[in-house]
Amino acid sequence: MARVAPNARRPFLSRTRKEGLFFYIFISPWILGFLIFLAGPIVASFYFSLTTYDVLSPPSFIGLQNYLDLTSDDLFWQSLKVTTVYSLVSVPLGIMVALGMAMLLNMKVPFIAFFRTIYYLPSVVSGVAVAVLWMWILNPAFGILNWALWNFVHIRGPQWLFSEQWALPSLVLMSLWSVGGSMILYLAGLQGVPTELYEAASLDGAHAVRRFWHITLPGISPVLLFTLITGIINSFQTFTQASVMTQGGPHYATFFYVYYLWQTAFGGSTIDMGYASAMAWILFVLVFLLTIILLVSSRLWVYYEGAERG
């Protein structure tokens, strides 16, 4: 058996350490970007939330006063109420519509790839362009939606965005424009469910509803969890619709949380960056807690193939 000479030198870095070093070298631009553009502003915003700060003069430390002031701010509670109601309605509705579309587009019919593309395309367009488009659709005087209601079912449509009662439902309806992205995820999840399970269930006499409830939903439950969490996060960050379409009206019916935050920091007659930072941190805590609750509760209803249940 050959022996290593006593004076033989070992390499300065082993292969594993070299790979680790190269990993950190290649990822260093992202780390620097995260520290400079994300972590730094996050820490700074927490400090500003403890101050009164109008950007033009140095911040003045006031402790938790901004958070105490929020508890008696009627606009704060109104914005939180509007955002919560919007989230409770739009997120489940979007999930149901996207899942229904995915199940239809999972069938083996001619030109199915064409239909999948058509249903996905609207989700590619977003932001201000979609807001302007829906302002035309929902216009009570010449909008295509009221035109269709009157000409096909003889119903005189409401005032939509101009009505305190219908403004928020209008934005919920508009949120369905972007369900194509979730639809693609559900379609991928449906195609990942083993067909053998459906065949065995059919042989046992299970009808379509039971197969959907006991096979389809557990099979795509990880996708449901992902879309539920991202849907809640996105709904709590709703801004463009209120800014472009309604400016929070009428009578604060669409006064979303992030719109009020932006208005406090940049859009109002006075700039109060400290107050807006406090609002941002409350939003962060709320979304963080909701995400943790969903992740913890997912142990009870999310099925991962091959995972053992405790």
Secondary structure, 3 states (H helix, E strand, C coil): CCCCCCCCCCCCCCHHHHHHHHHHHHHHHHHHHHHHHHHHHHHHHHHHCCEECCCCCCCEECCCHHHHHHHCCHHHHHHHHHHHHHHHHHHHHHHHHHHHHHHHHCCCCCCHHHHHHHHHHHHHCCCHHHHHHHHHHCCCCCCHHHHHHHHHHCCCCCCHHHCCCCHHHHHHHHHHHHCHHHHHHHHHHHHCCCHHHHHHHHHCCCCHHHHHHHHHHHHCHHHHHHHHHHHHHHHHCCCHHHHHHHCCCCCCCCCCHHHHHHHHHHHCCCCCHHHHHHHHHHHHHHHHHHHHHHHHHHHHHCCCCCCCCC
